Amino acid sequence: MVAYERDNAAICEELGCDRIIFQTLDNLTDTCAEVVRSQDLSEPQSFEVGVFCGQYVTPVPQDYFDHLEEIRGNRKPLKVSEATPRMVA
């Protein structure tokens, strides 16, 4: 939520840091796989990364996303203080 409508400089300012570095999806999955391998699991593991890239293991029809956009577009905008608890929930 800290990145909403902010560029990298504004995110850094909000967090009080000098710079921000984003991890690649490949690096994230490689790191997770390394942790799993360290646990001596006999079967290779794959990771659901659809939330990051939009490529879900179970296909999601495009009309579902269109429907969500339509619903979101018909709502009255909430103040940030009203929207935050709903976004976190």
PDB file of N, CA, C and O in Angstrom:
ATOM      1  N   MET A   1       0.811  -1.182   0.000  1.00  0.00           N
ATOM      2  CA  MET A   1       0.000   0.000   0.000  1.00  0.00           C
ATOM      3  C   MET A   1       0.861   1.256   0.000  1.00  0.00           C
ATOM      4  O   MET A   1       0.420   2.315  -0.446  1.00  0.00           O
ATOM      5  N   VAL A   2       2.072   1.141   0.492  1.00  0.00           N
ATOM      6  CA  VAL A   2       2.934   2.321   0.535  1.00  0.00           C
ATOM      7  C   VAL A   2       3.302   2.780  -0.875  1.00  0.00           C
ATOM      8  O   VAL A   2       3.651   3.944  -1.068  1.00  0.00           O
ATOM      9  N   ALA A   3       3.231   1.892  -1.858  1.00  0.00           N
ATOM     10  CA  ALA A   3       3.624   2.242  -3.216  1.00  0.00           C
ATOM     11  C   ALA A   3       2.482   2.806  -4.051  1.00  0.00           C
ATOM     12  O   ALA A   3       2.710   3.250  -5.176  1.00  0.00           O
ATOM     13  N   TYR A   4       1.276   2.800  -3.534  1.00  0.00           N
ATOM     14  CA  TYR A   4       0.112   3.232  -4.310  1.00  0.00           C
ATOM     15  C   TYR A   4       0.282   4.667  -4.786  1.00  0.00           C
ATOM     16  O   TYR A   4       0.442   5.589  -3.986  1.00  0.00           O
ATOM     17  N   GLU A   5       0.244   4.840  -6.106  1.00  0.00           N
ATOM     18  CA  GLU A   5       0.362   6.137  -6.783  1.00  0.00           C
ATOM     19  C   GLU A   5       1.654   6.887  -6.419  1.00  0.00           C
ATOM     20  O   GLU A   5       1.678   8.117  -6.397  1.00  0.00           O
ATOM     21  N   ARG A   6       2.719   6.136  -6.137  1.00  0.00           N
ATOM     22  CA  ARG A   6       4.013   6.765  -5.829  1.00  0.00           C
ATOM     23  C   ARG A   6       5.090   6.179  -6.737  1.00  0.00           C
ATOM     24  O   ARG A   6       5.049   4.998  -7.085  1.00  0.00           O
ATOM     25  N   ASP A   7       6.048   7.013  -7.114  1.00  0.00           N
ATOM     26  CA  ASP A   7       7.204   6.504  -7.828  1.00  0.00           C
ATOM     27  C   ASP A   7       8.255   6.086  -6.800  1.00  0.00           C
ATOM     28  O   ASP A   7       8.049   6.238  -5.596  1.00  0.00           O
ATOM     29  N   ASN A   8       9.381   5.559  -7.283  1.00  0.00           N
ATOM     30  CA  ASN A   8      10.410   5.050  -6.362  1.00  0.00           C
ATOM     31  C   ASN A   8      10.918   6.120  -5.398  1.00  0.00           C
ATOM     32  O   ASN A   8      11.137   5.839  -4.219  1.00  0.00           O
ATOM     33  N   ALA A   9      11.105   7.342  -5.892  1.00  0.00           N
ATOM     34  CA  ALA A   9      11.595   8.422  -5.027  1.00  0.00           C
ATOM     35  C   ALA A   9      10.603   8.718  -3.909  1.00  0.00           C
ATOM     36  O   ALA A   9      11.004   8.922  -2.763  1.00  0.00           O
ATOM     37  N   ALA A  10       9.320   8.742  -4.230  1.00  0.00           N
ATOM     38  CA  ALA A  10       8.298   9.024  -3.217  1.00  0.00           C
ATOM     39  C   ALA A  10       8.188   7.877  -2.216  1.00  0.00           C
ATOM     40  O   ALA A  10       7.943   8.108  -1.032  1.00  0.00           O
ATOM     41  N   ILE A  11       8.368   6.642  -2.686  1.00  0.00           N
ATOM     42  CA  ILE A  11       8.353   5.489  -1.770  1.00  0.00           C
ATOM     43  C   ILE A  11       9.520   5.600  -0.800  1.00  0.00           C
ATOM     44  O   ILE A  11       9.355   5.392   0.402  1.00  0.00           O
ATOM     45  N   CYS A  12      10.697   5.926  -1.320  1.00  0.00           N
ATOM     46  CA  CYS A  12      11.881   6.087  -0.468  1.00  0.00           C
ATOM     47  C   CYS A  12      11.659   7.175   0.573  1.00  0.00           C
ATOM     48  O   CYS A  12      12.002   7.008   1.744  1.00  0.00           O
ATOM     49  N   GLU A  13      11.093   8.269   0.144  1.00  0.00           N
ATOM     50  CA  GLU A  13      10.826   9.364   1.076  1.00  0.00           C
ATOM     51  C   GLU A  13       9.858   8.914   2.173  1.00  0.00           C
ATOM     52  O   GLU A  13      10.074   9.201   3.350  1.00  0.00           O
ATOM     53  N   GLU A  14       8.798   8.213   1.787  1.00  0.00           N
ATOM     54  CA  GLU A  14       7.807   7.732   2.756  1.00  0.00           C
ATOM     55  C   GLU A  14       8.422   6.754   3.759  1.00  0.00           C
ATOM     56  O   GLU A  14       8.092   6.777   4.944  1.00  0.00           O
ATOM     57  N   LEU A  15       9.326   5.890   3.263  1.00  0.00           N
ATOM     58  CA  LEU A  15       9.957   4.893   4.133  1.00  0.00           C
ATOM     59  C   LEU A  15      11.192   5.414   4.852  1.00  0.00           C
ATOM     60  O   LEU A  15      11.690   4.776   5.779  1.00  0.00           O
ATOM     61  N   GLY A  16      11.687   6.572   4.426  1.00  0.00           N
ATOM     62  CA  GLY A  16      12.889   7.125   5.033  1.00  0.00           C
ATOM     63  C   GLY A  16      14.140   6.357   4.659  1.00  0.00           C
ATOM     64  O   GLY A  16      15.041   6.188   5.480  1.00  0.00           O
ATOM     65  N   CYS A  17      14.197   5.886   3.409  1.00  0.00           N
ATOM     66  CA  CYS A  17      15.372   5.133   2.977  1.00  0.00           C
ATOM     67  C   CYS A  17      16.056   5.846   1.809  1.00  0.00           C
ATOM     68  O   CYS A  17      15.479   6.738   1.186  1.00  0.00           O
ATOM     69  N   ASP A  18      17.281   5.442   1.527  1.00  0.00           N
ATOM     70  CA  ASP A  18      18.054   6.050   0.449  1.00  0.00           C
ATOM     71  C   ASP A  18      17.626   5.569  -0.930  1.00  0.00           C
ATOM     72  O   ASP A  18      17.603   6.349  -1.882  1.00  0.00           O
ATOM     73  N   ARG A  19      17.286   4.281  -1.043  1.00  0.00           N
ATOM     74  CA  ARG A  19      16.831   3.728  -2.315  1.00  0.00           C
ATOM     75  C   ARG A  19      16.014   2.469  -2.059  1.00  0.00           C
ATOM     76  O   ARG A  19      16.047   1.890  -0.973  1.00  0.00           O
ATOM     77  N   ILE A  20      15.285   2.065  -3.084  1.00  0.00           N
ATOM     78  CA  ILE A  20      14.458   0.873  -2.986  1.00  0.00           C
ATOM     79  C   ILE A  20      14.837  -0.050  -4.134  1.00  0.00           C
ATOM     80  O   ILE A  20      15.042   0.401  -5.261  1.00  0.00           O
ATOM     81  N   ILE A  21      14.928  -1.335  -3.847  1.00  0.00           N
ATOM     82  CA  ILE A  21      15.301  -2.328  -4.848  1.00  0.00           C
ATOM     83  C   ILE A  21      14.201  -3.384  -4.866  1.00  0.00           C
ATOM     84  O   ILE A  21      13.799  -3.889  -3.818  1.00  0.00           O
ATOM     85  N   PHE A  22      13.719  -3.714  -6.059  1.00  0.00           N
ATOM     86  CA  PHE A  22      12.670  -4.714  -6.189  1.00  0.00           C
ATOM     87  C   PHE A  22      13.269  -6.052  -6.586  1.00  0.00           C
ATOM     88  O   PHE A  22      14.170  -6.113  -7.423  1.00  0.00           O
ATOM     89  N   GLN A  23      12.770  -7.115  -5.989  1.00  0.00           N
ATOM     90  CA  GLN A  23      13.224  -8.461  -6.287  1.00  0.00           C
ATOM     91  C   GLN A  23      12.498  -8.972  -7.531  1.00  0.00           C
ATOM     92  O   GLN A  23      11.303  -8.732  -7.701  1.00  0.00           O
ATOM     93  N   THR A  24      13.225  -9.678  -8.398  1.00  0.00           N
ATOM     94  CA  THR A  24      12.582 -10.245  -9.580  1.00  0.00           C
ATOM     95  C   THR A  24      11.785 -11.483  -9.173  1.00  0.00           C
ATOM     96  O   THR A  24      12.065 -12.107  -8.149  1.00  0.00           O
ATOM     97  N   LEU A  25      10.795 -11.825  -9.982  1.00  0.00           N
ATOM     98  CA  LEU A  25       9.980 -13.005  -9.709  1.00  0.00           C
ATOM     99  C   LEU A  25      10.820 -14.273  -9.780  1.00  0.00           C
ATOM    100  O   LEU A  25      10.652 -15.180  -8.965  1.00  0.00           O
ATOM    101  N   ASP A  26      11.725 -14.339 -10.757  1.00  0.00           N
ATOM    102  CA  ASP A  26      12.605 -15.512 -10.857  1.00  0.00           C
ATOM    103  C   ASP A  26      13.463 -15.668  -9.611  1.00  0.00           C
ATOM    104  O   ASP A  26      13.642 -16.778  -9.111  1.00  0.00           O
ATOM    105  N   ASN A  27      13.994 -14.559  -9.109  1.00  0.00           N
ATOM    106  CA  ASN A  27      14.812 -14.622  -7.903  1.00  0.00           C
ATOM    107  C   ASN A  27      13.989 -15.066  -6.703  1.00  0.00           C
ATOM    108  O   ASN A  27      14.468 -15.836  -5.871  1.00  0.00           O
ATOM    109  N   LEU A  28      12.755 -14.584  -6.608  1.00  0.00           N
ATOM    110  CA  LEU A  28      11.878 -14.979  -5.503  1.00  0.00           C
ATOM    111  C   LEU A  28      11.601 -16.478  -5.524  1.00  0.00           C
ATOM    112  O   LEU A  28      11.716 -17.147  -4.497  1.00  0.00           O
ATOM    113  N   THR A  29      11.235 -17.008  -6.699  1.00  0.00           N
ATOM    114  CA  THR A  29      10.940 -18.443  -6.772  1.00  0.00           C
ATOM    115  C   THR A  29      12.197 -19.283  -6.561  1.00  0.00           C
ATOM    116  O   THR A  29      12.132 -20.346  -5.944  1.00  0.00           O
ATOM    117  N   ASP A  30      13.339 -18.818  -7.065  1.00  0.00           N
ATOM    118  CA  ASP A  30      14.598 -19.543  -6.826  1.00  0.00           C
ATOM    119  C   ASP A  30      14.930 -19.586  -5.341  1.00  0.00           C
ATOM    120  O   ASP A  30      15.367 -20.617  -4.830  1.00  0.00           O
ATOM    121  N   THR A  31      14.726 -18.480  -4.654  1.00  0.00           N
ATOM    122  CA  THR A  31      15.005 -18.426  -3.220  1.00  0.00           C
ATOM    123  C   THR A  31      14.076 -19.361  -2.448  1.00  0.00           C
ATOM    124  O   THR A  31      14.514 -20.068  -1.540  1.00  0.00           O
ATOM    125  N   CYS A  32      12.795 -19.361  -2.811  1.00  0.00           N
ATOM    126  CA  CYS A  32      11.841 -20.270  -2.152  1.00  0.00           C
ATOM    127  C   CYS A  32      12.224 -21.722  -2.403  1.00  0.00           C
ATOM    128  O   CYS A  32      12.163 -22.548  -1.493  1.00  0.00           O
ATOM    129  N   ALA A  33      12.617 -22.035  -3.629  1.00  0.00           N
ATOM    130  CA  ALA A  33      13.020 -23.400  -3.968  1.00  0.00           C
ATOM    131  C   ALA A  33      14.255 -23.807  -3.175  1.00  0.00           C
ATOM    132  O   ALA A  33      14.370 -24.956  -2.747  1.00  0.00           O
ATOM    133  N   GLU A  34      15.166 -22.881  -2.982  1.00  0.00           N
ATOM    134  CA  GLU A  34      16.374 -23.166  -2.196  1.00  0.00           C
ATOM    135  C   GLU A  34      16.010 -23.514  -0.752  1.00  0.00           C
ATOM    136  O   GLU A  34      16.584 -24.438  -0.176  1.00  0.00           O
ATOM    137  N   VAL A  35      15.077 -22.793  -0.175  1.00  0.00           N
ATOM    138  CA  VAL A  35      14.634 -23.076   1.197  1.00  0.00           C
ATOM    139  C   VAL A  35      13.984 -24.454   1.258  1.00  0.00           C
ATOM    140  O   VAL A  35      14.237 -25.219   2.189  1.00  0.00           O
ATOM    141  N   VAL A  36      13.150 -24.775   0.271  1.00  0.00           N
ATOM    142  CA  VAL A  36      12.496 -26.082   0.242  1.00  0.00           C
ATOM    143  C   VAL A  36      13.535 -27.189   0.114  1.00  0.00           C
ATOM    144  O   VAL A  36      13.450 -28.201   0.810  1.00  0.00           O
ATOM    145  N   ARG A  37      14.518 -27.005  -0.770  1.00  0.00           N
ATOM    146  CA  ARG A  37      15.566 -28.015  -0.932  1.00  0.00           C
ATOM    147  C   ARG A  37      16.340 -28.226   0.365  1.00  0.00           C
ATOM    148  O   ARG A  37      16.769 -29.342   0.656  1.00  0.00           O
ATOM    149  N   SER A  38      16.519 -27.178   1.132  1.00  0.00           N
ATOM    150  CA  SER A  38      17.265 -27.303   2.385  1.00  0.00           C
ATOM    151  C   SER A  38      16.484 -28.112   3.419  1.00  0.00           C
ATOM    152  O   SER A  38      17.052 -28.529   4.429  1.00  0.00           O
ATOM    153  N   GLN A  39      15.189 -28.340   3.182  1.00  0.00           N
ATOM    154  CA  GLN A  39      14.359 -29.099   4.108  1.00  0.00           C
ATOM    155  C   GLN A  39      14.315 -30.578   3.728  1.00  0.00           C
ATOM    156  O   GLN A  39      13.576 -31.351   4.337  1.00  0.00           O
ATOM    157  N   ASP A  40      15.102 -30.975   2.725  1.00  0.00           N
ATOM    158  CA  ASP A  40      15.206 -32.373   2.290  1.00  0.00           C
ATOM    159  C   ASP A  40      13.864 -32.984   1.908  1.00  0.00           C
ATOM    160  O   ASP A  40      13.581 -34.128   2.265  1.00  0.00           O
ATOM    161  N   LEU A  41      13.041 -32.239   1.191  1.00  0.00           N
ATOM    162  CA  LEU A  41      11.792 -32.801   0.687  1.00  0.00           C
ATOM    163  C   LEU A  41      12.105 -33.631  -0.554  1.00  0.00           C
ATOM    164  O   LEU A  41      12.915 -33.219  -1.385  1.00  0.00           O
ATOM    165  N   SER A  42      11.480 -34.780  -0.684  1.00  0.00           N
ATOM    166  CA  SER A  42      11.818 -35.677  -1.780  1.00  0.00           C
ATOM    167  C   SER A  42      11.246 -35.219  -3.122  1.00  0.00           C
ATOM    168  O   SER A  42      11.814 -35.538  -4.167  1.00  0.00           O
ATOM    169  N   GLU A  43      10.149 -34.489  -3.119  1.00  0.00           N
ATOM    170  CA  GLU A  43       9.527 -34.063  -4.363  1.00  0.00           C
ATOM    171  C   GLU A  43       9.857 -32.606  -4.676  1.00  0.00           C
ATOM    172  O   GLU A  43       9.868 -31.766  -3.777  1.00  0.00           O
ATOM    173  N   PRO A  44      10.127 -32.304  -5.946  1.00  0.00           N
ATOM    174  CA  PRO A  44      10.344 -30.896  -6.313  1.00  0.00           C
ATOM    175  C   PRO A  44       9.069 -30.088  -6.066  1.00  0.00           C
ATOM    176  O   PRO A  44       7.962 -30.605  -6.216  1.00  0.00           O
ATOM    177  N   GLN A  45       9.226 -28.858  -5.698  1.00  0.00           N
ATOM    178  CA  GLN A  45       8.087 -28.004  -5.393  1.00  0.00           C
ATOM    179  C   GLN A  45       7.971 -26.901  -6.437  1.00  0.00           C
ATOM    180  O   GLN A  45       8.975 -26.395  -6.940  1.00  0.00           O
ATOM    181  N   SER A  46       6.735 -26.538  -6.754  1.00  0.00           N
ATOM    182  CA  SER A  46       6.508 -25.364  -7.588  1.00  0.00           C
ATOM    183  C   SER A  46       5.708 -24.377  -6.755  1.00  0.00           C
ATOM    184  O   SER A  46       5.125 -24.741  -5.734  1.00  0.00           O
ATOM    185  N   PHE A  47       5.683 -23.148  -7.188  1.00  0.00           N
ATOM    186  CA  PHE A  47       5.075 -22.092  -6.393  1.00  0.00           C
ATOM    187  C   PHE A  47       4.021 -21.366  -7.208  1.00  0.00           C
ATOM    188  O   PHE A  47       4.218 -21.100  -8.394  1.00  0.00           O
ATOM    189  N   GLU A  48       2.915 -21.049  -6.580  1.00  0.00           N
ATOM    190  CA  GLU A  48       1.843 -20.286  -7.230  1.00  0.00           C
ATOM    191  C   GLU A  48       2.258 -18.819  -7.220  1.00  0.00           C
ATOM    192  O   GLU A  48       2.336 -18.191  -6.164  1.00  0.00           O
ATOM    193  N   VAL A  49       2.519 -18.286  -8.394  1.00  0.00           N
ATOM    194  CA  VAL A  49       2.976 -16.903  -8.507  1.00  0.00           C
ATOM    195  C   VAL A  49       2.003 -16.036  -9.298  1.00  0.00           C
ATOM    196  O   VAL A  49       2.343 -14.922  -9.698  1.00  0.00           O
ATOM    197  N   GLY A  50       0.796 -16.543  -9.524  1.00  0.00           N
ATOM    198  CA  GLY A  50      -0.190 -15.812 -10.305  1.00  0.00           C
ATOM    199  C   GLY A  50      -0.493 -14.430  -9.771  1.00  0.00           C
ATOM    200  O   GLY A  50      -0.746 -13.502 -10.540  1.00  0.00           O
ATOM    201  N   VAL A  51      -0.470 -14.291  -8.475  1.00  0.00           N
ATOM    202  CA  VAL A  51      -0.756 -12.987  -7.874  1.00  0.00           C
ATOM    203  C   VAL A  51       0.278 -11.941  -8.287  1.00  0.00           C
ATOM    204  O   VAL A  51      -0.018 -10.746  -8.288  1.00  0.00           O
ATOM    205  N   PHE A  52       1.474 -12.375  -8.635  1.00  0.00           N
ATOM    206  CA  PHE A  52       2.535 -11.452  -9.050  1.00  0.00           C
ATOM    207  C   PHE A  52       2.539 -11.185 -10.552  1.00  0.00           C
ATOM    208  O   PHE A  52       2.859 -10.080 -10.988  1.00  0.00           O
ATOM    209  N   CYS A  53       2.181 -12.208 -11.349  1.00  0.00           N
ATOM    210  CA  CYS A  53       2.351 -12.079 -12.796  1.00  0.00           C
ATOM    211  C   CYS A  53       1.066 -12.270 -13.599  1.00  0.00           C
ATOM    212  O   CYS A  53       1.058 -12.027 -14.805  1.00  0.00           O
ATOM    213  N   GLY A  54      -0.011 -12.696 -12.960  1.00  0.00           N
ATOM    214  CA  GLY A  54      -1.272 -12.890 -13.661  1.00  0.00           C
ATOM    215  C   GLY A  54      -1.399 -14.230 -14.358  1.00  0.00           C
ATOM    216  O   GLY A  54      -2.420 -14.487 -14.997  1.00  0.00           O
ATOM    217  N   GLN A  55      -0.405 -15.087 -14.260  1.00  0.00           N
ATOM    218  CA  GLN A  55      -0.448 -16.428 -14.847  1.00  0.00           C
ATOM    219  C   GLN A  55      -0.766 -17.438 -13.744  1.00  0.00           C
ATOM    220  O   GLN A  55       0.133 -17.923 -13.058  1.00  0.00           O
ATOM    221  N   TYR A  56      -2.047 -17.746 -13.583  1.00  0.00           N
ATOM    222  CA  TYR A  56      -2.497 -18.604 -12.493  1.00  0.00           C
ATOM    223  C   TYR A  56      -2.463 -20.075 -12.901  1.00  0.00           C
ATOM    224  O   TYR A  56      -2.638 -20.405 -14.074  1.00  0.00           O
ATOM    225  N   VAL A  57      -2.235 -20.961 -11.920  1.00  0.00           N
ATOM    226  CA  VAL A  57      -2.229 -22.399 -12.164  1.00  0.00           C
ATOM    227  C   VAL A  57      -3.614 -22.812 -12.670  1.00  0.00           C
ATOM    228  O   VAL A  57      -3.725 -23.556 -13.644  1.00  0.00           O
ATOM    229  N   THR A  58      -4.643 -22.340 -12.020  1.00  0.00           N
ATOM    230  CA  THR A  58      -6.014 -22.559 -12.464  1.00  0.00           C
ATOM    231  C   THR A  58      -6.395 -21.351 -13.311  1.00  0.00           C
ATOM    232  O   THR A  58      -6.399 -20.225 -12.813  1.00  0.00           O
ATOM    233  N   PRO A  59      -6.712 -21.567 -14.569  1.00  0.00           N
ATOM    234  CA  PRO A  59      -7.021 -20.422 -15.441  1.00  0.00           C
ATOM    235  C   PRO A  59      -8.178 -19.584 -14.900  1.00  0.00           C
ATOM    236  O   PRO A  59      -9.150 -20.106 -14.355  1.00  0.00           O
ATOM    237  N   VAL A  60      -8.043 -18.281 -15.067  1.00  0.00           N
ATOM    238  CA  VAL A  60      -9.094 -17.335 -14.679  1.00  0.00           C
ATOM    239  C   VAL A  60      -9.589 -16.680 -15.955  1.00  0.00           C
ATOM    240  O   VAL A  60      -8.812 -16.022 -16.647  1.00  0.00           O
ATOM    241  N   PRO A  61     -10.880 -16.845 -16.286  1.00  0.00           N
ATOM    242  CA  PRO A  61     -11.400 -16.259 -17.520  1.00  0.00           C
ATOM    243  C   PRO A  61     -11.318 -14.732 -17.499  1.00  0.00           C
ATOM    244  O   PRO A  61     -11.531 -14.108 -16.460  1.00  0.00           O
ATOM    245  N   GLN A  62     -11.009 -14.135 -18.652  1.00  0.00           N
ATOM    246  CA  GLN A  62     -10.874 -12.689 -18.754  1.00  0.00           C
ATOM    247  C   GLN A  62     -12.145 -11.977 -18.325  1.00  0.00           C
ATOM    248  O   GLN A  62     -12.070 -10.888 -17.755  1.00  0.00           O
ATOM    249  N   ASP A  63     -13.324 -12.564 -18.585  1.00  0.00           N
ATOM    250  CA  ASP A  63     -14.564 -11.881 -18.216  1.00  0.00           C
ATOM    251  C   ASP A  63     -14.703 -11.724 -16.709  1.00  0.00           C
ATOM    252  O   ASP A  63     -15.434 -10.852 -16.242  1.00  0.00           O
ATOM    253  N   TYR A  64     -14.006 -12.564 -15.941  1.00  0.00           N
ATOM    254  CA  TYR A  64     -14.016 -12.403 -14.484  1.00  0.00           C
ATOM    255  C   TYR A  64     -13.330 -11.087 -14.101  1.00  0.00           C
ATOM    256  O   TYR A  64     -13.845 -10.331 -13.277  1.00  0.00           O
ATOM    257  N   PHE A  65     -12.182 -10.821 -14.697  1.00  0.00           N
ATOM    258  CA  PHE A  65     -11.472  -9.572 -14.407  1.00  0.00           C
ATOM    259  C   PHE A  65     -12.263  -8.367 -14.914  1.00  0.00           C
ATOM    260  O   PHE A  65     -12.300  -7.320 -14.268  1.00  0.00           O
ATOM    261  N   ASP A  66     -12.894  -8.527 -16.079  1.00  0.00           N
ATOM    262  CA  ASP A  66     -13.736  -7.446 -16.608  1.00  0.00           C
ATOM    263  C   ASP A  66     -14.884  -7.146 -15.642  1.00  0.00           C
ATOM    264  O   ASP A  66     -15.216  -5.986 -15.400  1.00  0.00           O
ATOM    265  N   HIS A  67     -15.483  -8.204 -15.095  1.00  0.00           N
ATOM    266  CA  HIS A  67     -16.570  -8.055 -14.128  1.00  0.00           C
ATOM    267  C   HIS A  67     -16.082  -7.309 -12.877  1.00  0.00           C
ATOM    268  O   HIS A  67     -16.770  -6.420 -12.375  1.00  0.00           O
ATOM    269  N   LEU A  68     -14.910  -7.671 -12.384  1.00  0.00           N
ATOM    270  CA  LEU A  68     -14.361  -6.985 -11.212  1.00  0.00           C
ATOM    271  C   LEU A  68     -14.146  -5.507 -11.486  1.00  0.00           C
ATOM    272  O   LEU A  68     -14.457  -4.664 -10.645  1.00  0.00           O
ATOM    273  N   GLU A  69     -13.616  -5.189 -12.662  1.00  0.00           N
ATOM    274  CA  GLU A  69     -13.394  -3.792 -13.012  1.00  0.00           C
ATOM    275  C   GLU A  69     -14.713  -3.031 -13.083  1.00  0.00           C
ATOM    276  O   GLU A  69     -14.798  -1.877 -12.662  1.00  0.00           O
ATOM    277  N   GLU A  70     -15.733  -3.684 -13.615  1.00  0.00           N
ATOM    278  CA  GLU A  70     -17.045  -3.044 -13.699  1.00  0.00           C
ATOM    279  C   GLU A  70     -17.603  -2.765 -12.305  1.00  0.00           C
ATOM    280  O   GLU A  70     -18.125  -1.681 -12.045  1.00  0.00           O
ATOM    281  N   ILE A  71     -17.491  -3.737 -11.422  1.00  0.00           N
ATOM    282  CA  ILE A  71     -17.968  -3.554 -10.048  1.00  0.00           C
ATOM    283  C   ILE A  71     -17.210  -2.422  -9.370  1.00  0.00           C
ATOM    284  O   ILE A  71     -17.807  -1.556  -8.732  1.00  0.00           O
ATOM    285  N   ARG A  72     -15.904  -2.437  -9.513  1.00  0.00           N
ATOM    286  CA  ARG A  72     -15.080  -1.400  -8.886  1.00  0.00           C
ATOM    287  C   ARG A  72     -15.395  -0.025  -9.447  1.00  0.00           C
ATOM    288  O   ARG A  72     -15.386   0.965  -8.715  1.00  0.00           O
ATOM    289  N   GLY A  73     -15.674   0.042 -10.743  1.00  0.00           N
ATOM    290  CA  GLY A  73     -15.968   1.313 -11.380  1.00  0.00           C
ATOM    291  C   GLY A  73     -17.302   1.908 -10.969  1.00  0.00           C
ATOM    292  O   GLY A  73     -17.501   3.116 -11.094  1.00  0.00           O
ATOM    293  N   ASN A  74     -18.217   1.084 -10.483  1.00  0.00           N
ATOM    294  CA  ASN A  74     -19.548   1.557 -10.095  1.00  0.00           C
ATOM    295  C   ASN A  74     -19.642   1.967  -8.637  1.00  0.00           C
ATOM    296  O   ASN A  74     -20.687   2.441  -8.192  1.00  0.00           O
ATOM    297  N   ARG A  75     -18.577   1.794  -7.902  1.00  0.00           N
ATOM    298  CA  ARG A  75     -18.598   2.175  -6.485  1.00  0.00           C
ATOM    299  C   ARG A  75     -18.250   3.638  -6.322  1.00  0.00           C
ATOM    300  O   ARG A  75     -17.514   4.213  -7.123  1.00  0.00           O
ATOM    301  N   LYS A  76     -18.783   4.219  -5.291  1.00  0.00           N
ATOM    302  CA  LYS A  76     -18.404   5.579  -4.918  1.00  0.00           C
ATOM    303  C   LYS A  76     -17.012   5.499  -4.286  1.00  0.00           C
ATOM    304  O   LYS A  76     -16.789   4.673  -3.400  1.00  0.00           O
ATOM    305  N   PRO A  77     -16.073   6.342  -4.725  1.00  0.00           N
ATOM    306  CA  PRO A  77     -14.727   6.299  -4.129  1.00  0.00           C
ATOM    307  C   PRO A  77     -14.780   6.551  -2.619  1.00  0.00           C
ATOM    308  O   PRO A  77     -15.526   7.402  -2.135  1.00  0.00           O
ATOM    309  N   LEU A  78     -13.971   5.788  -1.903  1.00  0.00           N
ATOM    310  CA  LEU A  78     -13.893   5.946  -0.456  1.00  0.00           C
ATOM    311  C   LEU A  78     -12.717   6.827  -0.096  1.00  0.00           C
ATOM    312  O   LEU A  78     -11.736   6.899  -0.836  1.00  0.00           O
ATOM    313  N   LYS A  79     -12.813   7.493   1.034  1.00  0.00           N
ATOM    314  CA  LYS A  79     -11.656   8.203   1.567  1.00  0.00           C
ATOM    315  C   LYS A  79     -10.617   7.155   1.946  1.00  0.00           C
ATOM    316  O   LYS A  79     -10.968   6.019   2.266  1.00  0.00           O
ATOM    317  N   VAL A  80      -9.340   7.531   1.913  1.00  0.00           N
ATOM    318  CA  VAL A  80      -8.277   6.591   2.236  1.00  0.00           C
ATOM    319  C   VAL A  80      -8.502   5.981   3.610  1.00  0.00           C
ATOM    320  O   VAL A  80      -8.296   4.780   3.786  1.00  0.00           O
ATOM    321  N   SER A  81      -8.915   6.770   4.576  1.00  0.00           N
ATOM    322  CA  SER A  81      -9.105   6.252   5.932  1.00  0.00           C
ATOM    323  C   SER A  81     -10.239   5.236   5.989  1.00  0.00           C
ATOM    324  O   SER A  81     -10.218   4.350   6.843  1.00  0.00           O
ATOM    325  N   GLU A  82     -11.233   5.340   5.101  1.00  0.00           N
ATOM    326  CA  GLU A  82     -12.324   4.378   5.055  1.00  0.00           C
ATOM    327  C   GLU A  82     -11.925   3.130   4.262  1.00  0.00           C
ATOM    328  O   GLU A  82     -12.359   2.024   4.586  1.00  0.00           O
ATOM    329  N   ALA A  83     -11.110   3.303   3.237  1.00  0.00           N
ATOM    330  CA  ALA A  83     -10.755   2.200   2.360  1.00  0.00           C
ATOM    331  C   ALA A  83      -9.712   1.282   2.964  1.00  0.00           C
ATOM    332  O   ALA A  83      -9.728   0.083   2.688  1.00  0.00           O
ATOM    333  N   THR A  84      -8.811   1.800   3.773  1.00  0.00           N
ATOM    334  CA  THR A  84      -7.701   1.002   4.289  1.00  0.00           C
ATOM    335  C   THR A  84      -8.146  -0.249   5.026  1.00  0.00           C
ATOM    336  O   THR A  84      -7.631  -1.325   4.721  1.00  0.00           O
ATOM    337  N   PRO A  85      -9.078  -0.178   5.988  1.00  0.00           N
ATOM    338  CA  PRO A  85      -9.483  -1.419   6.663  1.00  0.00           C
ATOM    339  C   PRO A  85     -10.062  -2.460   5.709  1.00  0.00           C
ATOM    340  O   PRO A  85      -9.863  -3.659   5.902  1.00  0.00           O
ATOM    341  N   ARG A  86     -10.774  -2.009   4.687  1.00  0.00           N
ATOM    342  CA  ARG A  86     -11.343  -2.958   3.723  1.00  0.00           C
ATOM    343  C   ARG A  86     -10.261  -3.591   2.880  1.00  0.00           C
ATOM    344  O   ARG A  86     -10.346  -4.778   2.565  1.00  0.00           O
ATOM    345  N   MET A  87      -9.238  -2.827   2.501  1.00  0.00           N
ATOM    346  CA  MET A  87      -8.151  -3.373   1.691  1.00  0.00           C
ATOM    347  C   MET A  87      -7.345  -4.374   2.485  1.00  0.00           C
ATOM    348  O   MET A  87      -6.905  -5.383   1.935  1.00  0.00           O
ATOM    349  N   VAL A  88      -7.142  -4.122   3.759  1.00  0.00           N
ATOM    350  CA  VAL A  88      -6.366  -5.022   4.609  1.00  0.00           C
ATOM    351  C   VAL A  88      -7.145  -6.300   4.877  1.00  0.00           C
ATOM    352  O   VAL A  88      -6.566  -7.385   4.912  1.00  0.00           O
ATOM    353  N   ALA A  89      -8.456  -6.180   5.066  1.00  0.00           N
ATOM    354  CA  ALA A  89      -9.286  -7.350   5.328  1.00  0.00           C
ATOM    355  C   ALA A  89      -9.278  -8.256   4.131  1.00  0.00           C
ATOM    356  O   ALA A  89      -9.921  -9.305   4.147  1.00  0.00           O
TER     357      ALA A  89
END
